[in-house]
Amino acid sequence: MSHLIAPSILAADFSQLGKAITLIDESEAAMVHIDVMDGRFVPNISFGFPVIKAVRHLTKKPFDVHLMIVEPDKYLENFKQVGADILTVHYEACTHLHRTLQAIKALKMKAGVALNPHTPIHCLEAIIEEVDLVCLMSVNPGFGGQHFIENTLKRIRQLRQLISESGSKAVIEIDGGVSLKNAADIVEAGANILVAGSSVFKAENPKEAIRALRGVR
C-alpha cells in the first residue's frame, strides 16, 4: 500500500486550530494526528476533550489520537465520544495492554500501540495480532520539533519483519522528526503512515508540504 500522511496539529498555531483542521481536510493528508499529553507521562500538556470535540465537525477525515498519558483506560470512552477514530496508547503506560486494546476495539475504534525509542520491538510479540497500528516514536515524546532518531530505521525493519511473520495486519506509523529529508528512507524501511508536524505547519505552503511528503518514493 502507498504511504499516508497524518499532519500533527501539535505543531499548528493553537490560536488558529480550526484553520489548521480545515487545511488538513482540503489537503492530500489521510487523517488528523492529535497528540494528547498529560504532563505526567511526558513533560508537557496539550489537548483535552473540549478541544478535540470543538474541531471534530470541521473534517470527516479520521482523528488519529495518540495518548501520551498515564492510566489511559480511564478515558477510552471519553475519546470515543469526542470523535477519535484511531486510539493509540503507549506500551509503557499500560499494565494490562491486551485488555486495553480489547476495550478500545469494543468501542468501535482502531487500536494502536506506541513505543518509545528505548522500548524493544520484541515487546509486541505477544499482542501484535491484536493491534491495528504500531506508532514508533522517532523522537523522545513530549515536544514537537525534535530531530529524527536514525536508529528508528532499523526498528521499522524489525517491526515489519515481526508483522510479516505473525500475519498481523498492523500498519506502521512513524512519529517525530519526519521531513522531506528522511521520508523516503522511512517509507523504504517499511512505514505506512508518516506523522508530520513542524515539516507541515512551519512550511511556507503546508498543503504543498503534505503533497510532497505524500509523493516521496
C-alpha positions in Angstrom: 0.0 0.0 0.0 1.1 3.6 -0.6 2.1 5.5 2.5 -0.2 8.1 4.1 0.4 11.4 5.8 -1.0 12.4 9.2 -0.3 16.0 10.0 0.1 16.6 13.7 -1.8 19.7 15.0 0.7 19.9 17.9 2.8 22.0 15.5 -0.1 24.2 14.4 -0.8 27.7 15.6 -3.2 27.0 18.5 -4.9 30.3 18.1 -5.9 29.1 14.6 -6.6 25.5 15.3 -9.8 25.5 13.2 -7.9 26.7 10.2 -5.3 24.0 10.7 -8.0 21.3 10.6 -9.6 22.8 7.6 -6.2 22.9 5.8 -5.7 19.2 6.5 -9.2 18.5 5.3 -8.5 20.2 2.0 -5.1 18.6 1.5 -3.9 15.1 0.5 -3.5 14.1 4.1 -5.3 10.9 5.1 -6.0 11.8 8.7 -5.5 14.3 11.6 -2.9 13.3 14.2 -3.7 14.6 17.7 -1.2 14.3 20.5 -2.8 14.2 23.9 -0.2 14.9 26.7 -0.9 14.9 30.4 2.2 16.4 32.0 2.9 13.1 33.8 3.8 10.5 31.1 5.5 13.3 29.2 6.7 16.7 30.5 4.1 18.7 28.5 0.4 19.3 28.4 -1.5 19.6 25.2 -5.1 19.0 24.2 -8.1 17.7 26.1 -11.6 16.5 25.3 -13.2 20.0 24.8 -10.6 20.9 22.1 -11.0 17.7 20.2 -14.8 17.9 20.3 -14.7 21.5 19.2 -12.9 20.8 15.9 -14.4 17.4 15.1 -17.1 18.8 12.9 -14.5 20.6 10.6 -13.5 17.4 8.8 -14.7 13.9 8.0 -11.1 12.6 7.9 -10.2 10.2 10.7 -8.9 11.6 14.0 -5.7 9.6 14.9 -5.5 10.3 18.6 -2.1 9.5 20.3 -2.4 9.2 24.1 0.8 10.2 25.9 -0.9 9.8 29.2 -0.8 7.6 32.3 -3.9 5.4 33.1 -5.4 5.7 29.6 -8.0 3.1 30.4 -9.9 5.7 32.4 -10.6 7.8 29.4 -11.1 5.5 26.4 -14.9 6.1 26.2 -14.4 9.9 26.5 -12.1 9.9 23.5 -14.7 7.9 21.5 -17.4 10.4 22.4 -15.4 13.4 21.2 -14.6 11.8 17.9 -11.5 9.6 18.0 -11.3 7.0 15.2 -7.9 5.6 16.0 -6.8 5.5 19.6 -3.1 4.8 20.3 -1.9 4.0 23.9 1.7 3.7 25.0 3.1 0.3 25.8 5.0 1.8 28.6 1.8 3.3 30.2 -0.4 0.1 30.1 -0.2 -2.5 32.8 -2.7 -4.7 31.1 -2.1 -3.9 27.4 -4.2 -6.7 25.9 -7.2 -5.7 28.0 -6.8 -2.0 27.0 -6.6 -2.9 23.3 -9.8 -5.0 23.6 -11.6 -2.2 25.3 -10.6 0.2 22.5 -11.9 -2.2 19.9 -15.1 -2.7 21.8 -15.8 1.0 21.5 -15.5 0.6 17.7 -12.2 2.4 17.4 -9.0 1.1 15.8 -6.4 0.2 18.4 -2.9 1.4 18.3 0.2 0.9 20.4 3.1 3.4 20.6 6.7 2.5 21.6 9.2 5.0 23.0 12.6 4.9 21.3 14.2 2.8 24.0 11.5 0.1 24.1 12.5 -3.1 22.2 10.3 -4.2 19.3 10.1 -7.7 20.6 7.9 -6.5 23.5 5.0 -6.5 21.0 5.4 -10.2 20.1 2.5 -11.4 22.3 0.0 -8.8 21.2 0.9 -7.8 17.6 -2.0 -9.8 16.1 -4.4 -7.7 18.3 -3.0 -4.3 17.1 -4.3 -2.2 14.2 -1.5 0.3 14.3 2.0 0.5 15.8 3.4 4.0 16.3 7.1 4.1 16.6 8.3 7.2 18.3 11.3 8.5 16.3 11.9 11.2 19.0 11.5 11.2 22.7 7.9 12.0 23.3 6.7 15.3 24.8 7.6 18.1 22.4 7.4 18.9 18.7 10.3 20.0 16.5 12.9 17.4 17.6 15.4 15.7 15.4 14.7 12.2 13.9 16.5 9.4 15.7 18.3 7.5 13.0 18.1 4.1 14.7 14.3 4.2 14.0 15.0 2.9 10.5 16.4 -0.3 12.0 13.4 -0.5 14.3 11.0 -0.1 11.4 12.6 -3.1 9.6 12.4 -5.2 12.8 8.8 -4.4 13.2 8.0 -5.0 9.6 9.5 -8.5 10.0 7.5 -9.2 13.1 4.3 -8.1 11.4 5.0 -10.3 8.4 6.0 -13.4 10.4 3.0 -13.1 12.7 0.4 -12.5 10.0 -0.7 -9.3 11.7 -2.5 -6.7 9.7 -1.0 -3.8 11.7 0.3 -0.7 9.9 3.4 1.1 11.0 3.2 4.8 11.9 6.3 6.9 12.5 6.0 9.9 14.8 8.8 12.6 15.3 11.2 14.5 13.1 9.7 13.4 9.8 10.7 15.6 6.9 11.4 15.5 3.2 15.0 14.7 4.0 14.2 11.4 5.6 10.7 10.5 4.4 11.9 8.3 1.5 14.2 6.3 3.8 11.3 5.8 6.3 8.9 4.6 3.7 11.6 2.3 2.2 12.2 0.7 5.6 8.5 -0.3 5.7 6.5 2.6 7.3 2.8 3.1 6.2 1.9 6.4 7.9 4.1 9.4 8.4 3.2 11.8 11.2 4.4 15.3 10.2 4.2 18.3 12.4 6.8 21.0 12.0 7.6 20.0 8.4 4.0 20.7 7.5 2.9 23.6 9.7 6.2 25.5 9.6 6.4 25.2 5.9 5.6 28.2 3.6 2.9 26.2 1.9 1.6 23.5 4.3 -0.7 21.8 1.6 2.3 21.6 -0.8 4.4 20.2 2.0 1.8 17.5 2.6 1.7 16.8 -1.1 5.5 16.5 -1.3 5.6 14.1 1.6 2.8 12.0 0.1 4.8 11.9 -3.2 8.1 10.5 -1.9 9.1 7.1 -3.2 
